[in-house]
Amino acid sequence: MATFDSTKTALSKLLEQIVHGEIQLPDFQRGWVWDDSHIRSLLVSIARSFPIGSVMLLETGGAARFQIRLVEGVELSTSQNVLVENLILDGQQRLTSLTQVLKLTAPVSTRDDKGKEVRRLYYIDIEKALSGSGYLDEAIVAVDERRTLRANFGRDVILDLTSRDKEFEAFCFPCNQILNSDEWEEGLMAHDAAKFARYMEFRRRVLNAFREYQIPVIELKKETSKEAVCLVFEKVNTGGVPLSVFELATATYAADGFNLRDDWYGRTTAKIPGRHRQFAAKPLLRDIQPTEFLQGLSLLFTLEQRRADVAAGKGGKEITAVSAKREHVLALPLDAYMKWADKLMNGFFRADQFLRMEGFYHPKFLPYRSQLIPLATTMVHLGDRWLEPVVKQKLARWYWSGVLGELYGGAVETRIALDLQNVLAWIDDSDAPEPITVSAAGFQPSRLDTLRTRTSAAYRGIYVLLQRQGSKDFFWKARMVDLDRDEIKIDIHHIFPKDWCGAHGIVPRVFNSIINKTAISYKANRMIGGKAPSKYLQQIQTHAQVQISEREQDEILESHLIAPSLLRADDFTGFMDARKLALLEVIASAMGKAILLIGGDAPIEDDDEEDSDE
């Protein structure tokens, strides 16, 4: 069965339906944005009977229900009982422009060629229009809201159309009379009958082009699914900014009287706190996006459906797939949102607690925000069980496998859905296989040589692992995790300084590796400068504000997995080899699997050369 009809409809009929409210906009459509130049160009195209493209409408009354609104500028009286027949999916800018210019009497709010907001009324200079189609660009005149055209920074009036008589004198025809000019014609006949014959020629050659103009219309039938409507909308609106799932869901839920935007962002006047504000209060969750929250809800809803299908004895394709893909998020019903939203919030809060216990305190070192989605949805089903040592250990192995295996970059909808199911099964059944993220994760030793920037998930993860095991600052002697939490200026810097490495012929590709970096305070970094390690260690050790023994300093270095004797000997090669092995042990422990020290594929190269470093 065909899901659409294609026909041609008179422009006048479409605009009449718009001003009567029979054609409106789905609320996910963004506002009208065309400028004065685009509007005049559109009018010229119609006057010359050129094509201006098709429009696409959606028949109302089907399953795809959206909050709707009138085309901008259209107002209906409260007594009007309107039956909305179609929604505009494609052609909003053109139809809104034509409605405002041809059907409404108010000035059009638009922008000039400099982007300044202006209010314009449009006229056609009759004599110029009759000079030939090549003069139509000049014939379309835009005047200000006072109906004047001015020059010399507004001081000189070069065209005055402030009354009907002045329109007749200037022989300028108002565009809002194009589709029905009876009133204007009667006035012209009374004012200057000698001009009427010339006007009738204008009416035949120009006005009739508007009155007879046909626009190709594609109408999607009401049987079209909501997901298909949204997909079609984005395909035909390639010139605009893609709509987010959140915007589409907001328009959908509004049709059922639920304000998703208020639920997420809050509204002070209605004393609605908003979920976003609750997330923002927790640093690790502050960047959670509403679309990601909806993905989590989709996972919970489809998992519930899948379990019900299995319990009902269904098989094969009859069983619902667990999914966080766009089309399934868009299909999430409002009752599912209401059922799971608060539970998912609590799941995210448990995820935040888990991450802090794993050593995360600052969002800039959170490896993957996308991995929070399966973590939070898993927490929904686990409740407080996640704190049980065996359960928490499995969660930690899964999480660190995703981070250090760098498996959550790019499109991850399939992995998210599989991980939710597999992690829950693995926790509930000791005989269940490891989740694919755990079994597939690997870490090649050579990867450490190519980790140079914190844009890499593994780089961030290693930083946190070092903090978690109690690394201390070279200068302040306090634990890095405590200094970082208290917002002391902590950052990742070179252990063997760049200048020293350069002077000894060591290339950036080698010395910029994470093996030669660790987190230290700004105070320690300034003392390091470009000196040899043996020199800056001695300077720090004897500093008046530090005063520590060599053994105490060795313990600080060891907390960073640095071999003190190699650093004091300025042995770069020995230091790099020893620290690489030490880092691999920490990585292997976090992932819960051995790391092969030889073989494997070539490592992934980081895109950027290095982090910024003082």
C-alpha positions in Angstrom: 0.0 0.0 0.0 1.3 3.4 -1.0 2.2 5.6 2.0 1.9 8.9 0.1 0.1 10.8 -2.6 1.6 13.2 -5.1 -0.4 16.0 -6.7 -0.3 19.7 -7.6 -2.3 22.2 -5.5 -2.9 25.9 -6.2 -0.8 28.2 -4.1 -3.8 30.2 -3.2 -5.6 27.1 -1.8 -2.6 26.1 0.3 -2.2 29.6 1.8 -6.0 29.8 2.5 -5.8 26.6 4.4 -2.8 27.9 6.4 -4.5 31.1 7.5 -7.6 29.1 8.5 -5.5 26.8 10.6 -6.2 23.7 8.5 -2.5 23.3 7.7 -0.2 23.8 10.7 3.3 22.9 11.8 4.5 20.0 14.0 6.1 21.6 17.0 9.5 20.1 16.3 9.8 22.3 13.3 12.2 25.2 14.1 11.2 28.8 13.7 10.9 30.7 10.4 14.3 32.3 9.5 14.2 33.6 5.9 15.7 37.0 5.2 14.5 39.8 3.0 16.6 38.7 0.0 15.2 35.2 0.1 11.6 36.5 0.3 12.0 38.8 -2.7 13.7 36.1 -4.7 10.9 33.8 -4.0 8.3 36.3 -5.2 10.2 36.9 -8.4 10.4 33.1 -9.1 6.6 32.8 -8.8 6.0 36.0 -10.9 8.1 34.4 -13.6 6.3 31.0 -13.2 9.6 29.3 -12.2 9.4 26.2 -10.0 10.1 26.8 -6.3 10.2 23.1 -5.3 7.6 20.8 -3.8 6.2 20.8 -0.3 5.6 17.8 1.9 2.6 17.4 4.2 1.5 14.8 6.7 -2.1 13.9 7.0 -3.3 14.1 10.6 -5.3 11.6 12.5 -2.8 8.8 12.4 -0.5 7.2 15.0 2.2 9.9 14.5 0.8 12.5 16.9 2.7 15.7 17.6 2.2 18.9 19.4 1.2 21.4 16.7 1.4 25.2 16.2 0.1 27.7 13.7 2.4 29.0 10.9 4.2 32.1 12.2 2.0 35.3 11.9 -1.3 33.4 11.6 -3.8 34.2 14.4 -7.2 32.5 14.9 -10.0 33.8 17.0 -11.0 31.8 20.1 -14.4 31.1 18.5 -13.0 29.4 15.5 -13.4 25.6 15.6 -10.5 24.4 13.4 -10.0 20.9 12.0 -6.3 20.5 11.3 -6.0 18.4 8.2 -2.2 18.5 7.4 1.1 19.3 9.0 4.0 20.8 7.0 7.1 18.6 7.0 9.0 20.3 4.1 8.4 23.8 2.8 8.0 25.7 6.0 10.2 28.6 5.0 8.6 29.1 1.6 5.0 28.7 2.8 5.6 30.9 5.8 7.1 33.6 3.7 4.3 33.5 1.1 1.6 33.4 3.9 3.1 36.5 5.5 3.6 38.5 2.3 0.5 37.5 0.4 -2.2 36.8 3.0 -1.4 38.9 6.1 -1.5 42.7 6.5 1.1 43.0 9.3 4.7 43.9 8.4 6.9 40.8 7.9 9.6 40.4 10.6 12.7 39.4 8.7 16.4 40.4 8.4 18.3 42.6 6.0 21.5 41.6 4.2 23.6 42.5 7.3 21.5 40.2 9.5 19.8 43.1 11.3 16.2 42.4 12.3 13.8 44.5 10.3 10.0 44.7 9.5 9.1 44.9 5.9 6.0 45.3 3.6 6.3 44.2 0.0 5.1 46.0 -3.1 5.4 45.6 -6.9 6.3 48.6 -9.0 3.8 48.1 -11.8 5.7 50.0 -14.5 8.9 48.2 -13.8 7.1 44.8 -13.8 5.6 45.6 -17.2 9.1 46.4 -18.6 9.8 42.7 -19.0 10.5 39.6 -16.8 14.2 40.7 -16.6 13.1 43.7 -14.5 11.0 41.8 -11.9 14.0 41.8 -9.5 13.9 45.6 -9.4 10.1 45.7 -9.5 9.7 43.9 -6.1 10.1 46.7 -3.5 10.4 46.2 0.3 9.5 49.2 2.4 9.7 49.7 6.2 6.8 49.3 8.6 5.9 53.0 8.1 5.5 52.1 4.4 8.4 54.3 3.3 11.7 53.6 1.5 14.5 55.7 2.9 18.1 56.6 2.1 20.9 58.7 3.7 20.6 56.7 7.0 16.9 57.2 7.1 16.9 60.9 6.7 15.6 61.0 3.1 12.3 59.5 2.0 12.6 58.2 -1.6 9.3 56.3 -1.7 6.2 57.2 0.3 3.3 54.6 0.4 1.8 55.7 3.6 -1.8 55.9 2.2 -3.8 54.1 -0.5 -3.8 57.3 -2.6 0.0 57.4 -2.5 0.1 53.8 -3.6 -2.0 54.8 -6.6 0.2 57.8 -7.3 3.4 55.8 -7.2 1.7 53.0 -9.1 3.0 50.4 -6.6 0.8 47.4 -5.9 0.7 45.9 -2.4 1.6 42.2 -2.4 -1.0 41.3 0.2 -3.6 42.2 -2.5 -2.2 39.8 -5.1 -4.6 37.0 -4.5 -7.6 39.2 -4.2 -7.3 42.7 -5.6 -10.9 43.8 -5.7 -10.5 46.5 -3.1 -7.4 48.0 -4.6 -8.8 48.0 -8.1 -11.9 49.9 -7.0 -9.7 52.4 -5.3 -7.5 52.8 -8.4 -10.5 53.3 -10.7 -11.8 56.1 -8.4 -8.4 57.7 -8.0 -7.1 57.6 -11.6 -9.2 55.7 -14.2 -6.6 56.5 -16.8 -4.2 54.1 -15.2 -6.7 51.2 -15.1 -5.9 49.8 -18.6 -2.2 49.7 -17.7 -3.1 48.0 -14.4 -5.2 45.3 -16.2 -2.1 44.5 -18.3 -0.1 44.1 -15.1 -2.9 41.9 -13.7 -2.8 39.6 -16.7 0.9 39.3 -17.0 2.0 39.3 -13.3 -0.8 38.8 -10.9 -2.2 35.9 -12.8 1.1 34.1 -12.5 0.5 34.0 -8.7 -3.1 33.2 -8.9 -2.6 30.3 -11.3 0.6 29.0 -9.7 0.6 25.3 -8.8 2.9 23.7 -6.2 3.8 20.0 -6.2 2.5 18.5 -3.0 3.6 15.2 -1.5 1.2 14.1 1.2 2.2 11.4 3.6 -0.8 9.4 4.6 -1.9 9.2 8.2 -0.9 5.5 8.4 2.7 6.5 8.2 4.6 5.6 11.4 6.1 8.2 13.7 9.6 6.8 13.1 9.1 7.1 9.3 7.8 10.6 9.6 10.8 11.7 11.6 13.2 9.9 9.2 11.5 11.5 6.1 11.6 14.9 7.8 15.3 14.7 8.3 16.0 13.5 4.8 14.1 16.4 3.2 15.5 19.0 5.5 19.2 18.4 4.7 20.0 22.1 4.7 19.0 22.6 8.3 20.4 21.4 11.6 19.4 17.8 12.3 16.7 17.4 14.9 17.7 15.6 18.1 15.7 12.7 19.4 14.8 14.8 22.4 13.2 17.5 20.2 11.1 15.0 18.4 10.1 13.2 21.6 9.2 16.6 23.2 6.8 17.3 20.3 5.4 13.7 20.5 4.8 13.8 24.3 3.3 17.3 24.1 0.4 15.9 22.1 -0.4 13.8 25.2 -0.1 16.9 27.5 3.3 16.1 28.9 6.0 18.7 28.8 9.3 16.8 28.4 11.3 20.0 28.2 10.1 21.1 31.6 10.7 17.6 33.0 14.3 17.7 31.9 15.3 21.4 32.2 12.9 22.4 34.9 10.7 25.5 35.2 11.1 27.8 38.2 7.7 29.4 37.9 6.1 25.9 38.2 8.6 24.8 40.8 9.7 21.9 38.6 13.4 21.1 39.5 14.3 19.4 36.3 16.4 16.2 35.9 19.2 18.2 34.3 19.7 20.2 37.5 19.9 17.1 39.5 22.5 15.7 37.2 24.5 19.0 37.2 24.8 18.7 41.0 27.0 15.6 40.5 30.2 16.5 38.5 30.5 13.1 36.8 26.9 13.3 35.6 26.8 17.0 34.7 27.3 16.4 31.0 24.6 13.8 30.5 22.4 14.8 27.6 18.6 14.3 27.4 19.0 12.1 24.3 21.3 9.7 26.3 18.7 9.6 29.1 16.1 8.6 26.5 18.4 5.9 25.2 18.6 4.5 28.7 14.8 4.5 29.0 14.6 2.7 25.6 17.0 0.0 26.9 14.8 -0.5 30.0 11.6 -0.6 28.1 12.7 -2.9 25.4 14.4 -5.3 27.9 11.1 -5.4 29.8 9.2 -6.2 26.6 11.8 -8.8 25.6 11.4 -10.6 28.9 7.7 -10.6 28.6 7.9 -12.0 25.1 10.1 -14.9 26.2 7.8 -15.6 29.2 4.9 -15.7 26.7 6.7 -18.4 24.7 7.4 -16.3 21.6 10.4 -17.1 19.5 12.6 -15.7 16.7 11.7 -12.3 15.3 8.6 -12.2 17.5 10.8 -11.4 20.5 11.5 -7.7 21.0 15.1 -6.6 20.5 16.7 -4.7 23.3 17.7 -1.4 21.7 18.9 2.2 22.2 18.8 3.0 18.5 17.1 6.1 17.3 14.0 4.5 15.8 13.3 2.6 19.1 13.9 5.7 21.2 11.4 7.6 19.1 8.9 4.7 19.6 9.2 5.0 23.4 5.6 5.6 24.7 4.9 8.2 27.3 3.7 5.6 29.8 7.1 3.9 29.6 8.8 7.2 30.2 6.7 7.8 33.3 7.4 4.2 34.6 11.1 4.2 34.2 12.4 7.8 34.4 12.8 8.1 38.2 14.3 4.6 38.3 16.8 5.5 35.7 17.7 8.7 37.6 18.5 6.5 40.6 20.5 4.2 38.3 22.6 7.1 37.2 23.2 8.2 40.8 24.4 4.6 41.7 26.6 4.8 38.6 28.1 8.0 39.9 28.8 6.3 43.3 30.4 3.4 41.6 32.7 5.6 39.5 33.8 7.6 42.5 34.7 4.3 44.2 36.7 3.4 41.1 38.7 6.6 41.4 36.9 9.1 39.2 36.3 12.6 40.5 36.6 15.0 37.6 34.5 14.8 34.4 37.4 15.8 32.2 39.0 12.3 32.9 35.8 10.3 32.4 36.7 8.1 29.4 33.3 7.5 27.8 30.0 9.2 28.6 28.3 6.6 26.4 29.3 3.8 28.8 27.3 5.4 31.5 24.1 4.4 29.8 24.5 0.6 30.1 26.1 1.1 33.6 23.1 3.2 34.8 20.5 0.8 33.3 22.3 -2.2 34.9 22.2 -0.4 38.2 18.4 0.0 37.8 18.1 -3.8 37.8 20.8 -4.5 40.4 19.6 -2.0 43.1 21.9 -2.1 46.1 23.2 -5.5 45.0 25.9 -3.7 43.1 27.7 -3.1 46.4 28.2 -6.9 47.0 31.9 -7.6 46.5 31.4 -10.3 43.8 29.0 -8.2 41.9 31.1 -5.0 42.2 34.1 -6.9 41.0 32.4 -8.0 37.8 31.0 -4.5 37.2 34.5 -3.1 37.6 36.0 -5.7 35.2 33.4 -4.9 32.6 33.8 -1.2 33.0 37.6 -1.1 32.8 37.5 -3.6 29.8 35.4 -1.1 27.9 37.8 1.8 28.9 41.2 0.2 28.4 40.0 -1.8 25.5 38.7 1.4 24.0 35.5 -0.2 22.9 33.0 2.6 23.5 34.2 5.0 20.8 31.9 5.8 17.8 28.5 4.3 17.2 27.9 2.1 20.2 24.1 1.5 20.2 24.5 -2.3 19.6 27.2 -2.7 22.2 25.1 -0.8 24.8 22.2 -3.1 24.3 24.3 -6.3 24.4 26.2 -5.2 27.5 23.1 -4.5 29.5 21.8 -8.0 28.8 25.1 -9.8 29.1 26.3 -8.1 32.2 23.0 -8.8 34.0 23.2 -12.5 32.9 26.9 -12.7 34.0 26.1 -11.3 37.4 23.0 -13.5 38.0 24.5 -16.7 36.7 28.0 -17.8 37.6 28.0 -20.2 34.6 27.0 -17.4 32.1 29.8 -16.4 29.6 31.6 -13.1 30.1 30.0 -10.1 28.4 31.5 -9.6 24.9 33.1 -6.3 26.1 35.1 -8.3 28.6 36.0 -11.1 26.4 36.9 -8.9 23.4 38.9 -6.3 25.3 42.6 -6.5 24.8 45.5 -4.2 25.5 48.6 -4.4 23.4 51.8 -3.3 25.3 52.7 -1.2 22.2 49.6 0.9 22.8 51.3 2.6 25.7 53.9 4.0 23.2 51.2 5.7 21.2 49.0 7.1 24.0 49.9 10.8 24.0 46.7 12.8 24.6 43.8 12.7 27.1 41.4 12.4 24.1 42.1 8.7 24.3 39.9 6.7 26.7 42.8 4.5 27.8 44.9 7.5 28.5 42.3 8.9 30.9 41.7 5.5 32.4 45.4 5.1 33.2 45.5 8.5 34.8 42.6 7.5 37.1 44.2 4.1 38.0 47.4 5.9 39.1 45.4 8.3 41.2 43.3 5.4 42.7 46.3 3.5 43.9 47.5 6.5 45.9 50.0 8.4 43.8 51.3 11.5 45.7 52.4 14.9 44.4 56.2 15.5 44.0 55.9 18.8 45.9 52.9 18.8 48.2 53.3 15.1 49.2 49.6 14.8 49.5 47.6 12.2 47.5 46.9 13.4 44.0 43.3 12.3 44.3 42.8 14.6 47.3 44.5 17.5 45.6 42.5 17.0 42.5 39.3 16.8 44.4 40.1 20.0 46.3 40.8 21.7 42.9 44.5 22.3 43.4 46.0 22.9 40.0 46.8 19.4 38.9 47.6 18.3 35.4 49.6 15.7 33.5 53.2 16.6 32.7 56.4 15.0 31.5 58.7 13.2 33.9 61.7 13.5 31.8 61.2 17.2 30.6 60.7 18.0 26.9 63.7 20.2 26.8 66.0 17.6 28.4 64.7 15.0 26.0 65.2 17.2 23.0 68.8 18.0 24.1 69.5 14.3 24.3 68.2 13.4 20.9 65.0 11.7 22.0 62.2 12.3 19.5 58.7 13.7 20.5 57.0 10.5 19.4 58.8 8.7 22.2 59.0 11.3 25.0 55.4 12.4 24.6 54.1 8.9 25.4 52.0 8.4 28.6 54.9 6.3 29.9 56.8 9.5 30.3 53.9 11.4 31.9 52.2 11.6 35.2 49.9 13.9 37.2 51.7 16.6 39.3 50.9 20.0 40.8 51.7 23.3 39.1 54.2 23.9 41.9 56.1 20.7 41.1 56.0 21.3 37.4 57.5 24.8 37.7 60.4 23.3 39.7 61.0 20.6 37.1 61.3 23.1 34.3 63.6 21.6 31.7 66.1 20.1 34.2 67.5 16.6 34.3 65.5 14.4 36.8 68.5 14.0 39.1 68.7 17.8 39.5 65.0 18.6 39.9 64.6 15.8 42.4 67.4 17.2 44.5 66.0 20.7 44.3 62.5 19.5 45.4 63.9 17.4 48.2 65.8 20.2 49.7 63.2 23.0 49.1 62.4 24.9 52.3 58.7 24.1 52.0 59.3 20.4 51.4 62.3 19.0 53.4 61.9 15.3 52.8 64.4 12.4 53.0 65.5 10.5 49.9 63.5 7.5 51.1 60.3 9.6 51.5 60.9 11.0 48.0 61.4 7.4 46.7 58.1 6.4 48.1 56.4 9.3 46.3 58.0 8.3 43.0 57.0 4.7 43.5 53.4 5.8 44.0 53.6 6.9 40.3 55.1 3.6 39.3 58.5 5.3 38.8 61.7 3.4 39.6 63.6 6.0 41.7 67.1 4.7 41.0 66.6 4.9 37.2 65.1 8.4 37.5 68.0 9.6 39.7 70.5 8.2 37.2 68.8 10.0 34.3 68.4 6.7 32.6 65.7 7.4 30.1 65.7 4.0 28.4 65.7 2.0 31.6 63.0 4.2 33.1 60.7 3.8 30.1 61.1 0.0 30.0 60.5 -0.3 33.8 57.5 2.0 33.9 55.9 0.4 30.9 55.9 -3.0 32.6 54.6 -1.4 35.8 51.7 0.3 34.0 50.9 -3.0 32.2 50.5 -4.7 35.6 48.0 -2.1 36.7 46.1 -2.3 33.5 46.0 -6.1 33.6 44.7 -6.0 37.2 41.9 -3.6 36.3 40.8 -5.7 33.3 41.2 -9.0 35.2 43.2 -10.6 32.4 46.8 -11.2 31.5 48.5 -9.0 28.9 50.7 -10.6 26.3 54.0 -8.8 26.2 54.7 -9.7 22.6 52.8 -10.0 19.4 49.4 -8.5 18.5 48.3 -6.0 16.0 49.9 -2.6 15.3 48.9 -0.1 18.0 46.5 2.7 17.3 48.1 6.1 16.9 46.7 9.1 18.7 45.6 11.9 16.4 47.2 14.7 18.4 50.9 14.9 19.0 50.7 15.7 22.8 48.8 17.4 25.6 49.5 21.0 26.4 52.3 21.1 29.0 53.9 24.0 30.8 
